[in-house]
Amino acid sequence: MNKYLLVAIILITIFFIITIAISPNLNFSGSRKPATIIIETDSNMLFDVINSRIPWLNSLMIFMTEYGREVIWPIFVVLIAIFGGQEGRNTALIITISIIALIPISVLAKDMVARPRPVLMVGQTLLSTDNEYSYPSGHATIVAAGAATSLALFRSNRKVLISIAMTVEAALVCISRIYLGHHYPIDVVGGIILGVGVSFIFVGLSKNIERSLLSFIRKVSMRFNR
């Protein structure tokens, strides 16, 4: 089996295990089961981060949350598609397909798990949060998929340095979600695992996807040239 597909299966399995453990739809209250301990630790870690904020980092974290996913990644995908050669076009294609697939998957996961967002006290809010459910983090899901795909496919010569830089950017986006109190740490971890797992399915099938796309383009071209 393709190594990327194997890793994808493992990661998606781990994602489902975490999902079952933290879902409020499963009643773990009143016991000291491992899931309860995980949830309590998760909450404690979040507020440890919030209570340890560094003022000069606040603006950076707000910037990464507001623009790190919606602006920086679309620009990156467009640029590598235009200037990255065939490797860049293939990478941009797989990132785009992964994101298109992940948007409904992550929304469905949020609704199924129905984990409420963290509740912050007065003075702890740096940026207003979304109204949707918390797990998994949508930001983490998307940027992790982009970073994983870039590292896997956009890596020849010095291009790998660009992929590494985008992975650092993705990491900052993920950190910002916890730093601002918009997600618990496990929300972000779950998003990363889901994003990488799903993107690796498409990375593993990338050659087949490329061949199918080229075949489709040829057929369309032949019809128009008749």
PAFIDREN-420154 format. One record per residue (C-alpha): x, y, z; residue in one letter. Coordinates in pm, 1 decimal, decimal comma, m for minus. Each point is the difference from the previous one (the first is absolute). Layout:
<recs>
+----------+----------+----------+------+
:       xx :       yy :       zz : code :
+----------+----------+----------+------+
:        X :        Y :        Z :    A :
...
+----------+----------+----------+------+
</recs>
This chain:
<recs>
+----------+----------+----------+------+
:       xx :       yy :       zz : code :
+----------+----------+----------+------+
:      0,0 :      0,0 :      0,0 :    M :
:    112,5 :    356,9 :    m72,1 :    N :
:    170,9 :    139,5 :    312,4 :    K :
:   m212,6 :    314,1 :     m1,2 :    Y :
:   m321,9 :   m199,5 :    m10,4 :    L :
:    120,9 :   m215,6 :    289,1 :    L :
:     81,1 :    307,1 :    210,9 :    V :
:   m338,1 :    149,0 :    m96,0 :    A :
:   m183,4 :   m306,7 :    129,7 :    I :
:    193,1 :     10,9 :    328,3 :    I :
:    m61,7 :    373,1 :     51,0 :    L :
:   m370,1 :    m16,8 :    m79,6 :    I :
:    m36,5 :   m291,2 :    242,8 :    T :
:    169,2 :    206,7 :    271,7 :    I :
:   m230,2 :    291,2 :    m83,3 :    F :
:   m307,8 :   m217,3 :     54,7 :    F :
:    135,8 :   m128,2 :    331,2 :    I :
:     55,1 :    356,8 :    124,3 :    I :
:   m341,4 :    100,1 :   m131,9 :    T :
:   m175,0 :   m273,8 :    196,6 :    I :
:    198,8 :     85,9 :    313,3 :    A :
:    m83,3 :    370,2 :     15,0 :    I :
:   m352,6 :     11,3 :   m138,9 :    S :
:   m240,7 :    151,3 :    256,5 :    P :
:   m266,6 :   m222,4 :   m152,4 :    N :
:    169,1 :   m287,5 :    186,4 :    L :
:    m58,6 :     24,2 :    373,0 :    N :
:    328,2 :    m30,7 :    188,0 :    F :
:   m100,7 :    232,4 :    284,1 :    S :
:     32,7 :   m120,1 :    355,7 :    G :
:    275,8 :   m248,7 :    m75,6 :    S :
:    377,2 :      1,7 :    m21,7 :    R :
:     11,4 :   m172,2 :   m333,2 :    K :
:    296,3 :     92,9 :   m222,8 :    P :
:   m223,9 :    212,8 :   m222,6 :    A :
:   m105,9 :    213,1 :    295,7 :    T :
:    362,3 :     52,3 :    101,3 :    I :
:     89,6 :     97,0 :   m358,1 :    I :
:   m281,0 :    257,6 :    m16,6 :    I :
:     93,4 :    152,5 :    335,5 :    E :
:    368,3 :     14,2 :    m94,6 :    T :
:    m92,7 :    154,9 :   m333,8 :    D :
:   m193,1 :    279,2 :    172,5 :    S :
:    277,6 :     61,2 :    253,1 :    N :
:    259,9 :     25,4 :   m277,5 :    M :
:   m210,8 :    256,1 :   m185,0 :    L :
:    m31,0 :    231,2 :    298,3 :    F :
:    367,5 :    m46,9 :     87,1 :    D :
:     77,8 :    139,5 :   m346,3 :    V :
:   m250,1 :    285,9 :     36,3 :    I :
:    137,2 :     94,7 :    340,6 :    N :
:    355,9 :     m2,6 :   m138,3 :    S :
:    m59,6 :    231,4 :   m295,8 :    R :
:    284,4 :    227,5 :   m104,5 :    I :
:   m129,9 :    347,5 :    m99,7 :    P :
:    230,3 :     44,0 :   m298,2 :    W :
:   m127,6 :   m330,0 :   m146,8 :    L :
:   m365,1 :    103,5 :      7,3 :    N :
:      2,5 :    186,7 :   m330,6 :    S :
:    188,0 :   m281,7 :   m177,7 :    L :
:   m243,8 :   m263,0 :    124,9 :    M :
:   m299,7 :    209,4 :   m105,8 :    I :
:    157,4 :     51,4 :   m344,0 :    F :
:     65,5 :   m373,1 :    m44,3 :    M :
:   m356,7 :    m91,2 :     91,5 :    T :
:   m156,7 :    267,7 :   m222,8 :    E :
:    225,6 :    m32,3 :   m305,9 :    Y :
:    212,6 :   m314,2 :     36,7 :    G :
:   m260,9 :   m227,5 :   m154,4 :    R :
:   m227,8 :    221,4 :   m207,3 :    E :
:    266,3 :    217,8 :   m163,9 :    V :
:    350,1 :   m147,7 :     21,2 :    I :
:    m86,1 :   m352,3 :   m115,0 :    W :
:   m209,2 :     97,2 :   m304,3 :    P :
:    280,1 :    235,0 :   m109,3 :    I :
:    255,6 :   m279,6 :     46,8 :    F :
:   m205,1 :   m245,9 :   m205,5 :    V :
:    m43,2 :    249,2 :   m284,7 :    V :
:    370,1 :     93,8 :     m1,2 :    L :
:    131,8 :   m357,8 :    m12,3 :    I :
:   m252,9 :    m83,6 :   m271,1 :    A :
:    132,6 :    289,2 :   m211,4 :    I :
:    371,7 :     m0,9 :     82,4 :    F :
:     67,0 :   m346,8 :    145,7 :    G :
:     18,0 :   m192,4 :   m325,1 :    G :
:   m168,7 :   m337,6 :    m39,8 :    Q :
:     78,7 :    m91,0 :    360,1 :    E :
:   m163,9 :    319,0 :    119,9 :    G :
:   m309,5 :    m55,2 :   m212,2 :    R :
:    m38,6 :   m355,6 :    126,4 :    N :
:     44,2 :    113,8 :    360,6 :    T :
:   m251,1 :    280,9 :    m44,1 :    A :
:   m247,9 :   m245,9 :   m151,0 :    L :
:     27,8 :   m247,2 :    288,5 :    I :
:    m22,5 :    275,9 :    262,3 :    I :
:   m313,0 :    135,5 :   m167,3 :    T :
:   m165,1 :   m342,6 :    m22,9 :    I :
:     90,2 :    m73,4 :    363,6 :    S :
:   m149,6 :    326,3 :    123,8 :    I :
:   m318,1 :    m47,9 :   m203,8 :    I :
:    m40,0 :   m345,0 :    155,2 :    A :
:     88,1 :    112,7 :    352,8 :    L :
:   m244,1 :    289,5 :     27,5 :    I :
:   m316,3 :   m217,0 :     11,0 :    P :
:    179,2 :   m274,0 :    196,7 :    I :
:    108,0 :    240,1 :    274,5 :    S :
:   m344,3 :    164,6 :     14,7 :    V :
:   m164,6 :   m341,0 :     31,8 :    L :
:    247,3 :   m101,1 :    272,2 :    A :
:    m72,3 :    320,9 :    193,0 :    K :
:   m375,0 :    m60,5 :    m11,5 :    D :
:     33,4 :   m366,4 :     96,8 :    M :
:    230,4 :     63,1 :    295,5 :    V :
:   m177,1 :    323,2 :    103,6 :    A :
:    276,6 :    107,5 :    236,5 :    R :
:    m63,2 :    355,4 :    127,5 :    P :
:    262,8 :    268,8 :    m47,3 :    R :
:    209,4 :    100,4 :    302,7 :    P :
:   m173,4 :    252,1 :    224,4 :    V :
:    234,4 :    286,3 :     86,4 :    L :
:    m33,0 :    241,6 :    287,7 :    M :
:    m15,1 :    376,9 :    m36,8 :    V :
:    342,5 :    129,0 :    m98,5 :    G :
:    114,9 :   m327,6 :   m156,1 :    Q :
:   m146,1 :     65,2 :   m345,2 :    T :
:    237,4 :    149,8 :   m257,2 :    L :
:   m211,4 :    m75,8 :   m307,0 :    L :
:   m364,9 :   m101,4 :    m26,3 :    S :
:    m47,9 :   m366,6 :    m77,8 :    T :
:   m227,1 :   m186,6 :   m241,8 :    D :
:   m335,0 :   m142,4 :    101,1 :    N :
:     60,9 :   m345,9 :   m146,8 :    E :
:    110,4 :   m299,0 :    206,0 :    Y :
:    358,3 :    m43,0 :    112,8 :    S :
:    126,7 :   m343,4 :   m112,0 :    Y :
:    185,2 :    m30,6 :   m228,6 :    P :
:    160,5 :    338,3 :    m62,9 :    S :
:    m79,7 :    103,5 :   m356,6 :    G :
:    307,7 :    220,3 :    m19,8 :    H :
:    228,1 :   m283,3 :    111,6 :    A :
:   m165,9 :   m245,7 :   m238,2 :    T :
:     52,6 :    215,3 :   m308,8 :    I :
:    352,7 :    128,4 :     65,0 :    V :
:    120,5 :   m344,6 :    110,9 :    A :
:   m128,7 :   m148,0 :   m324,9 :    A :
:    181,6 :    268,4 :   m197,0 :    G :
:    325,2 :    m41,6 :    190,9 :    A :
:     m4,4 :   m380,7 :    m22,6 :    A :
:    m67,7 :      7,9 :   m373,3 :    T :
:    273,2 :    258,2 :    m59,5 :    S :
:    259,2 :   m199,2 :    193,4 :    L :
:    m94,9 :   m316,6 :   m187,5 :    A :
:    m14,8 :    138,0 :   m354,5 :    L :
:    172,6 :    340,0 :    m20,5 :    F :
:    351,5 :    m90,8 :    111,6 :    R :
:    245,4 :    m25,2 :   m288,2 :    S :
:    315,4 :    214,0 :     19,9 :    N :
:    m67,4 :    315,1 :    204,6 :    R :
:   m376,5 :    m29,4 :    m22,5 :    K :
:      3,6 :   m199,6 :    320,9 :    V :
:    107,2 :    318,5 :    181,2 :    L :
:   m324,4 :    163,6 :   m111,5 :    I :
:   m195,8 :   m300,2 :    122,9 :    S :
:    178,2 :     15,2 :    335,4 :    I :
:    m76,8 :    372,0 :     28,5 :    A :
:   m369,1 :    m68,7 :    m68,6 :    M :
:      4,4 :   m276,7 :    260,1 :    T :
:    131,3 :    249,3 :    256,8 :    V :
:   m278,2 :    237,6 :   m104,6 :    E :
:   m255,3 :   m278,6 :     43,6 :    A :
:    139,0 :    m75,0 :    345,7 :    A :
:    m43,3 :    364,9 :     99,4 :    L :
:   m360,5 :     m5,5 :   m119,7 :    V :
:    m65,6 :   m309,1 :    211,7 :    C :
:    166,2 :    154,3 :    305,5 :    I :
:   m202,1 :    319,5 :    m44,2 :    S :
:   m326,1 :   m191,7 :     32,3 :    R :
:     97,6 :   m116,8 :    349,1 :    I :
:    172,8 :    325,1 :     95,8 :    Y :
:   m313,0 :    202,6 :    m74,6 :    L :
:   m219,4 :   m248,8 :    185,4 :    G :
:   m204,7 :    m91,6 :   m306,0 :    H :
:     78,1 :   m370,9 :     29,4 :    H :
:    116,2 :   m253,3 :    253,9 :    Y :
:    336,9 :   m162,9 :    m78,8 :    P :
:   m166,6 :   m329,3 :    m97,3 :    I :
:   m218,1 :    187,3 :   m251,6 :    D :
:    316,9 :    112,5 :   m173,0 :    V :
:    169,3 :   m339,7 :     26,3 :    V :
:   m311,8 :   m163,2 :   m144,2 :    G :
:     m6,1 :    251,8 :   m283,6 :    G :
:    365,0 :    m65,2 :    m83,0 :    I :
:    m50,6 :   m377,5 :     m0,3 :    I :
:   m312,8 :     27,1 :   m216,8 :    L :
:    160,9 :    245,3 :   m241,2 :    G :
:    316,3 :   m203,4 :    m46,8 :    V :
:   m191,3 :   m328,2 :    m18,5 :    G :
:   m239,8 :    112,0 :   m272,0 :    V :
:    267,1 :    187,4 :   m196,7 :    S :
:    222,6 :   m309,6 :      0,0 :    F :
:   m280,2 :   m196,2 :   m166,8 :    I :
:     19,3 :    240,3 :   m292,5 :    F :
:    381,0 :     15,3 :     12,1 :    V :
:      6,9 :   m379,3 :    m22,4 :    G :
:   m234,0 :     14,9 :   m298,9 :    L :
:    163,3 :    308,2 :   m154,1 :    S :
:    144,9 :   m178,1 :   m303,1 :    K :
:   m335,3 :   m156,6 :    m79,6 :    N :
:   m171,4 :    336,7 :     45,5 :    I :
:    251,0 :    169,5 :   m231,6 :    E :
:    m43,7 :   m267,1 :   m268,4 :    R :
:   m378,5 :     19,6 :     22,8 :    S :
:      6,1 :    378,4 :    m24,1 :    L :
:    232,8 :     m3,6 :   m300,6 :    L :
:   m216,4 :   m260,9 :   m170,7 :    S :
:   m309,6 :    212,2 :     62,3 :    F :
:    170,8 :    312,7 :   m136,0 :    I :
:    108,8 :   m187,1 :   m313,7 :    R :
:   m351,8 :   m128,1 :    m62,2 :    K :
:   m148,7 :    345,7 :     43,0 :    V :
:    267,6 :    149,4 :   m225,4 :    S :
:    m63,4 :   m258,6 :   m271,3 :    M :
:   m371,7 :     75,6 :      1,7 :    R :
:     57,0 :    372,3 :    m38,2 :    F :
:    254,1 :    m54,8 :   m278,3 :    N :
:   m231,8 :   m207,4 :   m214,3 :    R :
+----------+----------+----------+------+
</recs>
